[in-house]
Amino acid sequence: MGKRLIYFDNAATSFPKPEEVTRAMVHFSNEIGASPGRSGHRLAIEAGRVVFEAREGIARLLGLKDSSRVVFGLNATEGINQGLKGLLRTGDHVITSSMEHNSVMRPLRAMMKEGLEVSIVPCSQEGFLDLSEVRKAIRPDTRMLVLNHASNVVGTLQPLAEIGEVCRQQGVLFFVDAAQSAGAIPIDMHREKIDLLAFTGHKALFGPQGTGGLVLGERVDEKELVPVKRGGTGSRSEQEEHPDFLPDLCESGTPNALGLAGLLAGLEFVMKVGIEEIRQQEKRLTAKLLQGLREIDGVKLYGPGTAEKQLATVSFNIQGMAPSEVGLRLDEDFGILCRVGLHCAPAAHRTLGTFPEGTVRFGLSYLNRAEEVEKALRAVQRIARGEA
């Protein structure tokens, strides 16, 4: 990569990946290579084993007993679309929050044109959902609450267990967008009463892009789930009707087995290190970054402002400078890579008061180090002083 770069864009895609991930993908490409579930020869069987173990790994990560309820796809966005479009019908009522990513908001907006009713519960300026507002928004025809676990803009963590309890009491399905949090913080679908969960492999699970999907809790009846695509599954090939059982119901076409080999290695890395250790390391880095930014004149922080209440995603602006200009200076002058703008979440930025310009976002991960945070703080200070 030339000069040593500091990668602070992990909220978009984690980088670098653990060496184990690259090795697993090279091994699959060079030694396996076949389509899983499509043939009976030894390489197809080995490819199927890799996919099965990745499915089992996601189930263990999330406290799910039945791994067949893990549906693989390209990413969390595909999982969210499958969950929303597969279960919701015209006339249903859905609740979401004012901190959602467009992966939730855009499908909902499209479905509103077809008769879906949507209530958007406002969050605080720090990004927190008020449980009393959720209770007030629930109606007799409310079918689902869909909510991100952690904001992709400011990292705000929502209290899943408390929200899940409210949903369960009211008979409402609880759908969690865990794109940012799966792998970075412990999640137990049973304990937190989560009915559907969308995840991605290329962020905190350290897998490659093009991996992710949807996890269905026990309360979701697959007989009510309409697949968003249909086609070959390798099962029931004698029938022209699509299979009605999981995971085949929602997994048409040849899967990204090469990517899932990498995801499996990423999962094994996370499990070996331990999610609690990952969480503690990210909290240490986040606390250091937040404290340092507070001490720089002209810097304004957004979100909770405490490592206990957010993931390692920090948004800020420098007074008198557009986020795009700050990001350019960080990249060109200091080799610090981050993301600027609206981060595909305009609703969140309206909540934070940062629309339409957005913010500068530092997305840290377990693999970042304290000295990188220190260098970034010095860079932000120089930019704020007009020295760069």
Buried (B, 14 or more C-beta within 10 A) or exposed (E): EEEEBBBBBBBBBBBEBBEBBBEBBEEBEEEBEBBBBBBEEEBBBBBBEBBBBBBBBBBEBBBBEEBBBBBBBBBBBBBBBBBBBBBBEEEBBBBBBBBBBBBBBBBBEEBEEEEBBBBBBBBBEBBBBEBEBBEEBBEEEBBBBBBBBBBBBBBBBBBBEBBBBBBBEBEBBBBBBBBBBBBBBBBBBEEBBBBBBBBBBBBBBBBBBBBBBBBBBEEBEBEEBEBBEBEEBBEEEEEEEBBEEBBBBBBBEBBBBBBBBBBBBBBBBBEEBEBEEBBEBBBBBBBBBBEBBEEBEBBBBBBBBEBEBBBBBBBBBBEEBBBEBBBEBBBEEBBBBBBBBBBBBBBBBBBBEBBEEBBBBBBBBBBBEEEBBEBBBEBBBBBBEEEB
